[in-house]
Amino acid sequence: MLRAILWDNDGVLVDTEQLFYEANRELFRPLGLELSAQHFFDWYLADNCGAWHLLEPRLSEAQAGELRGVRNQRYAARLALEHIPAIEGVAEALAALSPRVRMGVVTSSNADHFEIIHKRLDLMRHFEFVLTHEMYTHSKPSPEPYLLGLQRMGVRADEALVIEDSPRGLQAATAAGIRCIILRNALTRHHDFPGAWRVVDTMAQVQAEVEALL
């Protein structure tokens, strides 16, 4: 029986993956690194290492931390200035599903970025809680964020479903023992996502898969 859905944020609820890619590309370009879309997929969406390893040993850990802070500030500024659209169909899907199943958000986003994104949207009323990057120790692909989500919901893994868009999100859900629907986007459409319970390309398809379980 499906009792709870844990949703990722970036690329699932809101269309921010391209913007975050651009923020990282602009950071690394003056340092002599041209971050391609494939690099972003490999190092940010499939893994969680970023591109910092390419600058070793030129950068100390402290310098890398400073650059990450600069990136986060620039990204926050762009989020505040630009229109951040919800994923097409997500408002309708959440409105249809939230009366029938409990839902929470489990994201790798920083809390301040998350708040900037959602203060102009009306999606959070459908969710019981949000877990951001600051609320756990190990980010996706570790299962820790989703295990914490299960704990917050008080449900077993086999009673839950995860909605994700990235390989590392899928890996985190799978490691937590939770079936996962992958919603592909422009940056991930080339990937097959082995191990996913379902792989779809539209929010309407996500909603249909969930309603079949309900």
C-alpha positions as CSV (number, residue, x, y, z in Angstrom):
1,M,0.0,0.0,0.0
2,L,1.3,3.5,-0.9
3,R,1.2,5.7,2.1
4,A,3.8,8.4,1.4
5,I,5.6,10.2,-1.5
6,L,9.0,11.8,-1.1
7,W,9.6,14.4,-3.8
8,D,13.0,15.8,-4.9
9,N,12.9,19.6,-5.7
10,D,15.2,20.7,-8.4
11,G,14.1,19.3,-11.8
12,V,11.1,17.6,-10.2
13,L,9.0,20.4,-8.6
14,V,10.9,23.4,-10.2
15,D,12.9,23.9,-13.4
16,T,16.2,24.9,-11.9
17,E,18.8,22.3,-13.1
18,Q,19.8,24.4,-16.1
19,L,20.3,27.5,-14.0
20,F,22.4,25.7,-11.5
21,Y,24.5,24.3,-14.3
22,E,25.0,27.8,-15.7
23,A,26.0,29.1,-12.2
24,N,28.7,26.4,-12.0
25,R,29.9,26.9,-15.6
26,E,30.3,30.6,-15.0
27,L,32.3,30.0,-11.8
28,F,34.8,27.6,-13.4
29,R,35.3,29.3,-16.7
30,P,37.7,32.0,-15.4
31,L,39.7,29.2,-13.8
32,G,40.4,27.6,-17.2
33,L,37.7,24.9,-17.0
34,E,34.8,24.8,-19.5
35,L,32.1,22.9,-17.8
36,S,30.0,21.1,-20.4
37,A,26.5,19.7,-20.0
38,Q,28.0,16.2,-19.9
39,H,30.5,17.2,-17.2
40,F,27.5,18.6,-15.2
41,F,25.6,15.4,-15.6
42,D,28.6,13.2,-14.6
43,W,29.8,15.3,-11.6
44,Y,26.7,16.9,-10.3
45,L,23.7,14.7,-11.3
46,A,25.3,11.3,-11.4
47,D,27.8,11.8,-8.7
48,N,28.1,14.5,-6.0
49,C,31.8,15.5,-6.5
50,G,31.4,18.7,-8.5
51,A,34.3,19.8,-10.7
52,W,36.6,20.7,-7.8
53,H,38.8,17.7,-8.3
54,L,40.0,19.1,-11.7
55,L,41.5,22.1,-9.9
56,E,43.5,20.0,-7.4
57,P,46.2,20.6,-6.3
58,R,45.8,24.3,-7.4
59,L,43.1,24.9,-4.8
60,S,43.3,24.2,-1.1
61,E,40.2,22.9,0.7
62,A,39.7,26.4,2.1
63,Q,39.9,28.0,-1.3
64,A,37.5,25.5,-2.7
65,G,35.1,26.3,0.1
66,E,35.4,30.0,-0.6
67,L,34.6,29.4,-4.3
68,R,31.6,27.2,-3.4
69,G,30.4,30.1,-1.3
70,V,30.8,32.5,-4.2
71,R,28.8,30.1,-6.4
72,N,26.0,29.8,-3.9
73,Q,25.8,33.6,-3.6
74,R,25.6,34.1,-7.4
75,Y,23.1,31.3,-7.7
76,A,20.9,32.8,-5.0
77,A,21.1,36.2,-6.8
78,R,20.0,34.7,-10.0
79,L,17.1,32.8,-8.3
80,A,16.0,36.1,-6.8
81,L,16.1,37.9,-10.1
82,E,14.8,35.4,-12.6
83,H,11.4,33.7,-13.0
84,I,11.7,30.2,-11.7
85,P,8.9,28.1,-13.2
86,A,7.3,25.1,-11.6
87,I,7.6,22.0,-13.7
88,E,4.8,21.8,-16.2
89,G,1.8,20.1,-14.7
90,V,3.2,19.8,-11.2
91,A,0.7,22.1,-9.5
92,E,-2.2,20.1,-10.9
93,A,-0.6,16.8,-9.9
94,L,0.1,17.9,-6.4
95,A,-3.5,19.2,-6.0
96,A,-4.9,15.9,-7.2
97,L,-2.6,13.7,-5.1
98,S,-2.2,15.6,-1.8
99,P,-5.7,14.8,-0.5
100,R,-5.0,11.0,-1.1
101,V,-1.4,10.5,0.0
102,R,1.0,12.1,2.5
103,M,3.9,14.0,0.9
104,G,7.2,15.5,1.8
105,V,10.2,17.1,0.0
106,V,13.7,15.7,0.3
107,T,16.2,18.0,-1.5
108,S,19.9,18.6,-1.8
109,S,19.2,22.3,-2.1
110,N,20.4,24.8,0.5
111,A,17.6,26.1,2.7
112,D,18.1,29.7,1.5
113,H,17.9,28.7,-2.2
114,F,14.8,26.6,-1.5
115,E,13.1,29.5,0.2
116,I,13.9,32.0,-2.6
117,I,12.5,29.5,-5.2
118,H,9.3,28.8,-3.4
119,K,8.3,32.1,-2.0
120,R,6.8,33.0,-5.4
121,L,5.2,29.6,-5.9
122,D,2.2,27.9,-4.2
123,L,3.4,24.4,-4.0
124,M,4.5,23.9,-0.4
125,R,1.0,23.8,1.0
126,H,0.8,20.3,-0.3
127,F,3.7,19.0,1.8
128,E,4.0,18.0,5.5
129,F,7.7,18.9,5.7
130,V,10.9,19.8,3.7
131,L,14.3,18.3,4.3
132,T,17.1,20.5,2.9
133,H,20.9,20.0,2.7
134,E,21.5,21.4,6.2
135,M,19.3,18.8,7.9
136,Y,21.4,15.7,7.3
137,T,25.1,14.8,7.2
138,H,25.5,12.9,3.9
139,S,23.8,14.1,0.7
140,K,22.5,12.0,-2.1
141,P,23.6,9.5,-3.4
142,S,23.7,8.5,0.3
143,P,20.4,7.0,1.4
144,E,20.5,9.2,4.5
145,P,18.2,11.9,3.3
146,Y,15.5,9.5,2.2
147,L,15.9,7.4,5.4
148,L,15.3,10.5,7.3
149,G,12.2,11.2,5.2
150,L,10.8,7.8,6.0
151,Q,11.5,8.5,9.7
152,R,9.7,11.8,9.6
153,M,6.7,10.1,7.9
154,G,6.7,7.1,10.2
155,V,6.4,4.7,7.2
156,R,8.3,1.7,5.9
157,A,10.3,1.9,2.7
158,D,7.8,-0.4,0.9
159,E,5.0,2.0,1.8
160,A,6.7,4.9,0.1
161,L,7.6,6.2,-3.3
162,V,10.3,8.7,-4.4
163,I,10.1,11.1,-7.4
164,E,13.5,12.0,-8.7
165,D,15.3,13.3,-11.8
166,S,18.9,12.4,-11.3
167,P,21.1,9.2,-11.1
168,R,22.3,10.1,-7.7
169,G,18.8,10.7,-6.5
170,L,17.8,7.3,-7.8
171,Q,20.8,5.7,-6.1
172,A,19.8,7.4,-2.8
173,A,16.2,6.1,-3.1
174,T,17.3,2.6,-4.1
175,A,19.8,2.4,-1.3
176,A,17.0,3.4,1.1
177,G,14.9,0.5,-0.3
178,I,12.3,2.9,-1.8
179,R,10.9,2.4,-5.3
180,C,11.6,5.5,-7.5
181,I,9.9,7.2,-10.4
182,I,12.4,9.1,-12.6
183,L,11.2,12.3,-14.3
184,R,13.7,13.0,-17.1
185,N,14.5,16.5,-18.3
186,A,16.7,18.1,-21.0
187,L,19.9,17.3,-19.0
188,T,19.0,13.7,-18.2
189,R,16.9,12.5,-21.2
190,H,19.9,10.6,-22.7
191,H,20.2,8.4,-19.6
192,D,18.4,5.0,-19.2
193,F,18.2,5.1,-15.3
194,P,18.6,1.3,-14.7
195,G,17.0,0.3,-11.4
196,A,14.2,2.9,-11.5
197,W,10.7,1.6,-10.9
198,R,9.4,3.8,-13.7
199,V,11.1,6.3,-16.1
200,V,8.8,9.0,-17.5
201,D,9.1,12.3,-19.4
202,T,6.1,14.3,-18.2
203,M,4.5,15.2,-14.9
204,A,1.2,13.8,-16.2
205,Q,2.9,10.4,-16.5
206,V,4.2,10.7,-13.0
207,Q,0.6,11.4,-11.8
208,A,-0.8,8.5,-13.7
209,E,1.8,6.1,-12.2
210,V,1.0,7.3,-8.7
211,E,-2.7,7.1,-9.2
212,A,-2.4,3.5,-10.4
213,L,-0.7,2.7,-7.1
214,L,-3.5,4.4,-5.2
